[in-house]
Amino acid sequence: MSSDIRLGPVSYLVLGITALRGPSTPYDLKRFVQLSIGHFWPFPHTQLYAEPERLAAAGLLTETREESGRRRRHYALTEAGRERLDDWLVEPVTSPNEIRDLALIKLFFSELSEPEAVEALAAEQAAAHRAKAAIYEAIRDRFHDRPELSHRLLTIELGIRLSDAAAGFWDEVQSAASASDSTAAGGWPASITTMRPGSAAASAS
């Protein structure tokens, strides 16, 4: 029966969380996502209330309900669910990394802006990425002495590195734009791209 059901990222997310923490209510799943996976895989958390029921109907989770009180539903991973999860974990990831960044859209059209607007955008974005890095660093520091969480914290480490790199990029944009008389001149972007590590100009310097 479980082989007939189509699974997506949220399906595997639910299976993975129940594998890590054991029987969970939809609210448990939502809190887990908010504190961890939600930092790098945003999605409507309402799906965490519908998806467990669907997986239980397919035999990938078991469902038990409290007999009194709030009568919450608790979901646990079945052997079939673990098999589907294991199969997914070894599948190659062939889809490209997706970036949806409104600031990059504005940067793309920045030749239509005044230098001051580009400077402001860059300063705003550098600060935002540093703030995000600070959040990640706080999470890492909070759980650094929990070796059982080391695999999960690798995602935080990547988040810190990406945020630091993005902040540095926007610092360069701000500096280059502030030195330009006109964003339409086209010269200042070259000062950034030519000094990228691995470029001919960077290698010659």
BELDAFEN-V234460 format. One record per residue. N is the residue number from 1. RES is the residue in three letters. PHI is phi in whole degrees, 0 to 359 (none if undefined). Layout:
N,RES,PHI + N,RES,PHI
This chain:
1,MET,none + 2,SER,291 + 3,SER,289 + 4,ASP,271 + 5,ILE,274 + 6,ARG,274 + 7,LEU,247 + 8,GLY,239 + 9,PRO,306 + 10,VAL,293 + 11,SER,300 + 12,TYR,291 + 13,LEU,299 + 14,VAL,296 + 15,LEU,298 + 16,GLY,294 + 17,ILE,295 + 18,THR,293 + 19,ALA,291 + 20,LEU,282 + 21,ARG,250 + 22,GLY,86 + 23,PRO,310 + 24,SER,218 + 25,THR,272 + 26,PRO,304 + 27,TYR,294 + 28,ASP,301 + 29,LEU,297 + 30,LYS,297 + 31,ARG,296 + 32,PHE,299 + 33,VAL,295 + 34,GLN,301 + 35,LEU,269 + 36,SER,216 + 37,ILE,300 + 38,GLY,300 + 39,HIS,290 + 40,PHE,231 + 41,TRP,221 + 42,PRO,286 + 43,PHE,196 + 44,PRO,297 + 45,HIS,290 + 46,THR,298 + 47,GLN,296 + 48,LEU,285 + 49,TYR,264 + 50,ALA,267 + 51,GLU,295 + 52,PRO,301 + 53,GLU,296 + 54,ARG,294 + 55,LEU,291 + 56,ALA,292 + 57,ALA,296 + 58,ALA,270 + 59,GLY,85 + 60,LEU,270 + 61,LEU,227 + 62,THR,258 + 63,GLU,236 + 64,THR,234 + 65,ARG,236 + 66,GLU,298 + 67,GLU,278 + 68,SER,217 + 69,GLY,66 + 70,ARG,280 + 71,ARG,51 + 72,ARG,290 + 73,ARG,265 + 74,HIS,246 + 75,TYR,243 + 76,ALA,231 + 77,LEU,285 + 78,THR,264 + 79,GLU,298 + 80,ALA,296 + 81,GLY,295 + 82,ARG,294 + 83,GLU,296 + 84,ARG,295 + 85,LEU,295 + 86,ASP,297 + 87,ASP,298 + 88,TRP,292 + 89,LEU,296 + 90,VAL,261 + 91,GLU,290 + 92,PRO,292 + 93,VAL,267 + 94,THR,258 + 95,SER,283 + 96,PRO,289 + 97,ASN,294 + 98,GLU,259 + 99,ILE,236 + 100,ARG,238 + 101,ASP,228 + 102,LEU,298 + 103,ALA,296 + 104,LEU,290 + 105,ILE,296 + 106,LYS,295 + 107,LEU,295 + 108,PHE,302 + 109,PHE,263 + 110,SER,294 + 111,GLU,294 + 112,LEU,269 + 113,SER,254 + 114,GLU,276 + 115,PRO,305 + 116,GLU,298 + 117,ALA,292 + 118,VAL,292 + 119,GLU,301 + 120,ALA,295 + 121,LEU,300 + 122,ALA,295 + 123,ALA,296 + 124,GLU,299 + 125,GLN,288 + 126,ALA,300 + 127,ALA,294 + 128,ALA,295 + 129,HIS,292 + 130,ARG,291 + 131,ALA,295 + 132,LYS,295 + 133,ALA,299 + 134,ALA,296 + 135,ILE,296 + 136,TYR,297 + 137,GLU,296 + 138,ALA,296 + 139,ILE,295 + 140,ARG,300 + 141,ASP,293 + 142,ARG,293 + 143,PHE,246 + 144,HIS,295 + 145,ASP,265 + 146,ARG,247 + 147,PRO,301 + 148,GLU,290 + 149,LEU,256 + 150,SER,300 + 151,HIS,295 + 152,ARG,291 + 153,LEU,288 + 154,LEU,299 + 155,THR,295 + 156,ILE,294 + 157,GLU,299 + 158,LEU,296 + 159,GLY,300 + 160,ILE,296 + 161,ARG,295 + 162,LEU,294 + 163,SER,295 + 164,ASP,297 + 165,ALA,296 + 166,ALA,295 + 167,ALA,298 + 168,GLY,296 + 169,PHE,299 + 170,TRP,292 + 171,ASP,299 + 172,GLU,295 + 173,VAL,298 + 174,GLN,298 + 175,SER,295 + 176,ALA,292 + 177,ALA,293 + 178,SER,292 + 179,ALA,270 + 180,SER,259 + 181,ASP,284 + 182,SER,211 + 183,THR,290 + 184,ALA,278 + 185,ALA,296 + 186,GLY,88 + 187,GLY,280 + 188,TRP,292 + 189,PRO,299 + 190,ALA,296 + 191,SER,294 + 192,ILE,271 + 193,THR,291 + 194,THR,286 + 195,MET,260 + 196,ARG,297 + 197,PRO,306 + 198,GLY,99 + 199,SER,283 + 200,ALA,297 + 201,ALA,294 + 202,ALA,293 + 203,SER,292 + 204,ALA,279 + 205,SER,278
